């Protein structure tokens, strides 16, 4: 049985991981994607998210390379649903989005079910924590990642093709891959910007 990690070292490692994570947009991600073992570790990290009543109010859909042409068609159909006069150039740009990321997943939240005690906003929080855990694990394994969304997620055709139920919402895509080129640095907010003290 291994000994427990030194708390100070564990804290330093966690801080380095959290503050070292950067969003790398799909255009900056290349092959190789995580292998099967790495992907399982990334997906398993989601299960450590806070989850009242153990509902697992979120799910992830992997879009493999073989399904990217179908996703491209879905993006184009979603664009035409929103804009019947979309140009061929706009349709081509919509289709191209399907091929940008080595590993692509769709995150979906379940906002209501038989458990009426857990409101939608708590389910959103749980889904956000699950995704952050996945991003951090991907970073720990040496990969870049990003969350991306768009108007397509709210269209009828998109919901139908991904079998999104009436009490579910498509949240975003998760892109993961090998970082290609320099990472974008971001100035982090300090606690003074987002922390206050309750004063009754």
Secondary structure, 3 states (H helix, E strand, C coil): CCCCCCHHHHHHHHHHHHHHCCECCHHHEECCCCCHHHHHHHHHHHCCCCCHHHCCCEEEEECCHHHHHHHHHHHHHHHHHHCCCCCHHHHHHHHHHHHCCCEEEEEEEECCCCCCCCCHHHHHHHHHHHHHHHHHHHHHCCCEEEEECCHHHHCHHHHHHCCCCCCEEEEEEEEEEEECCCCCCCCCCCHHHHCCCCCC
